[in-house]
């Protein structure tokens, strides 16, 4: 029986160029696939102009309204002269376009490299930028996009893995361990009380920040959602406790120039790290039918992977028992 064709397999060079040219551009036939797995992203050569970045959205992940709300947020930030790469809009003001069964957006090309999070001067600059982003993000809430919570990132992720992907020899230990982990996560979140939720980038890892001319340029707001402000800060911290304290101090020195950070959110750092770990495994599981995923992540769904994953989750459970980072 022939395998069912995945929707992204229709994204041939001709299809991609036809989509871009439907918005009035003339492609020069140069197409470079960029590293993106959730969506498909390409650098497209444009005749007598700078290349464009075309993002084709994964079907059925976000609604049209949710994508437009993400675009509106990044355009709002760009309107305040913040260094974010916002989508191109046509003469009618539209930023989300349609070509056959696909939705896509076009972005200006932005050069740069990943920032050095170990550089405290860089973190000071990043803190200032995030403070400005959050000052605007706090003005109003998303109406269409979801919030980051333990149910969708934690409980649902664990249920999917436990029922469909965990090897039988690890199912019992995974179930027991994740039950303890989720209980601890929910306890910490409950004890933290009603922390303020704002519009965030949602996925501030080094791959989504382009550093150029001593300044950060934030890209890919695809995971933007309502969350505590610390969601956009914790992924920049690494190393031992002393090193993380120095990094946090540099970040918040810049951040607090523009937006007041709530120290109570520091208790959520290991909670958010735990939820990201659980969600990542479930994300791979949900996308396993996409042919790119088995090729790119061949180690996933192996007995070895789940053995190592359980060890990492045990370490994370221990980390949740440690006192949170403190402000100097």
N, C-alpha and C positions, 0 to 999 in steps of 0.2 A: 504493500500500500504506500503511495507517495505521501511524504510528509506535507502537512499543511503549510502553505507559504506564509511567512511572517510579514506583517504589513510593511515593515521597513525595507523589505527586499524589493519593493517597487521604486525605491529611490535611486534610480539609475542617473547617470550624468545628464541625459536628455531631460528627464523628469525634473531634476533639480534646476537646470538652466531655464526650462520653460516656466517654472514657478517664479524664479527671480525676474525673468523678463516680462512676466505678467504685470509687474509693477513699474514698467517703463525703463528698465535698465537693459544694457546690451552686454551680455557675457562674452568674455574672450576665450572661453573654453578651458580656462585653468580652474580646476577644482581640487581642493585639498581637504581631505577628511580630518577633522580635529578630534582630540580625545574627549569623547562624550558617550556615555552609555545609556543614560536615562532617555535622552533625546538623540537626534542625529544633527551634528553641527558641521558646517563646511565653510571654508574660506573660498569665496567666489571671485575670480578675476573679472573686472569690469572695464570695458573699453574706455581708454583715456581718463579713467578715474581710479581712485584707490579701491582696493578690494573691499568687498562686503562680507560679513559673516551671516550665514543663513542658518537659522535654527528650525528644524522640523520637529514638532512636538509629538511625543509618544501618544498614540490614540488612547482615549478613555482615561487618561490620568487626571488631567484638570479639565474643568468646564471652560467654555469660552469666557464666561464672566470672571472666573478665577485667574485666567491668563491675562485678561485685560486689566484686572485689578493689580496684578504684579507689574505690568507695564506702567500703569498710572503712578505707582509708587516710585519706580526708578525715574520716570520722567519728572515727577515732583521733586525728587532729590536733585536731578540735573538742573531743574529750573532754579534751584537755590545755589547753583554753581558748585555743586559737590562733584568729585571725580568718580562718577559712576557711568558705566557704559549703558546708556538707555537705548531702547529700540528706535529705529527710524520710523517716521510717520509720513504718510503720503499727503497729497494736497487736501484731502478730505479729513485729515487728522487721524486716520486709522493706523494702527500699529500691528494688528493681527490680521493675517491674510489667509486665503483659502485657495488650494489648488487640488482639484479632484477631492479625494477623501482626506487630504492633509491640511493641517493648520501650520503656518510658519510665520516667522518674524525675521526682520533684517536688522543688522547692527553694524555700526562703523567698526572698522578694524582698529584694535588697540594693541600696540606693541608693549612689551615689558617682560619681566621675569618674576618668579615667585619671590616674595619678600623674605628676608632673614629674620625669623622670629627671635633668634638668639641675640640680635642686635638691639640693645635697649633704646638707642636713639630712634631706630625704626619703630619700635613699639610706642614710643612717645607720639610719633607722628600718626601711627595707626589709631591710637587712643583718641587723638583730637578728631580724626575723621569719623570714627564711630560715634563719638559724642555728638557731633553735628548731625549724623544720620539719625541717631536715636532721638535727638531733640525734635526733628521733623516727624519721625516715626511715631512719637507719642502724641502728636496733635489729634489724631483720630484713629479709629480701629479699622482693620479689614472687616468687610461685611461678607465676603464670599470665601476667603481663604481660611483654612482651619487653624487651630491653635496647636502648639506642641504640648502633648499631654502623655501621661503614663499609659493610658488605655490604648491609644493608636500606636504609639512607638514601642510600648512594652508588652502589655497583655495580649494584644492582637498578634504581635510578632511572635511571641512565645507559642501561642496556640497554633499558628501556622506551621512553625518548625516542628513542634512536638507531634503534630498529627500527620505531617506529610513528608518531612525531610530527615529527621534525626535517625541515624542507624539504630536498629533494635538494641544493640549492646550498650548504647549510651542513653536510651530513652529514659530509663528510670532515674539515673543520676542527673540528667539534664532537667527533668521535671522537678525533682526535689530542689536542685540548686536554684533554678529560675523562680520557683515559688518563694524561696527565702529572699532572693534578690528583689523581686517585685514587692514583697511585703515591706522590705526595708525602704525601698524607693517611695512607696505610698506613705509610709510613716513620716519620712523626712519632708515630703511635699506637704502633708497635712500640718506638720508642726511649723512649717515656714509661714503658714497663714496666707492671707490674700496679698500676694506680691503683684506688683503692677505688670500687666501684659501690654507690650507695645508691638508695633510693626517692626520686624527685624529682617535682616538679610537671611538668616536662618541656617546658612552653611558656610561660615567664614573660615574655611581652610585655605592653605596657601595657594591651592590651585585656582581659587576664585578671586585672587587679588593679584593684579599685575603691577609690579614696581618699576617705575621709570621716572627719571629726572628727580630722584629723591622724593617721590610722591607715590601713594597707592592709588590704584584705579580699581574699583570694585566692579566685578562682572558677575553675570549669571545669578539673577535673583529668583531662579526657578523654584527654590525651596522657601521663599519668603512666607512667613507666617507670624501669627501672634505668639509671643513668647516673652519670658523675662529677658531683660537686657543682657544678662550674663551669657545667654546663648551665643551671642556674637563675639564674646571675649574669651571663653574658656579654651577654645581650640588653639589659641595662640600661646598657651602655657605648656611648658614641657620641662622634663628633668626632675631633679629631686626637689624637696619642699623649699629649701633655701633659694634655689634658682627660680622656682615658680613665684616665690614672694617678690624677688627682684623684678621679674617680668611683670607681675601684676602691679607693682608700684609704678613702673614706667607707663604702663597702659593707662592706669587711672589718673596719673598726673595730667596726661593730655586729655583724657575723657572728661574729667570733672571741670575742665575749662568751659565746656559747652553743655553738659548735662550731668545732673547729680546721680551718682551711682549709689544704689541701696546696698549697704554691706550685708544685709540679710540674705542677699542672693548668692553669696559665696558658698553657702551650705548646699547649693544646688549643683555645683560644678561636677562632683562625682556622680550625682544623680543623672545629669545630662550626658555624661560620658557613658554611663551604664546603658541608658536608653538608646544612645547612638549605636553601641555595640549590638544590642538586641535587634534594633531596626535594620542594621546593615546585613545581618545574616538573613533576615526575612526578606529584605529587598532583593538579595541574590536569588532567594528561593522563588519569589514572585516573578522574576524576570528570566528564569531558567529556560523558558521556551524560546527566548530570543536567541538566535544562533550565535550572536556575538558573545554572549555570556559564557557558554561552555568553552569557547576558544580563548577568551580573555582571562577567565577565572577557573582554569582546569582543576585546581586543588579543592574547589568548593564541592560540598556534598560527598567528600571522601571520609573514610573512617578517621584518618589522621587529622583532618581539619576539625572534626567535631571533638576529638580528644583534646586538641590544643585549645579549642574554643572553651571547653569546660574548665580547663586550667585557668584561662584568662578571666572567665567569669567568677571563679573562686577568688582570684586576686582582687577583682573589682568589688566583690562582696566585702572583703577585708578593708578595702579603701573606703567604703561607705561608713565603716566603724571608726575611721580616723577623724580627729577634729578637723574642721574646715580651715582653709587658708584664712589668715587674718590681715587686716589692713595695718600698716605701721602706725 
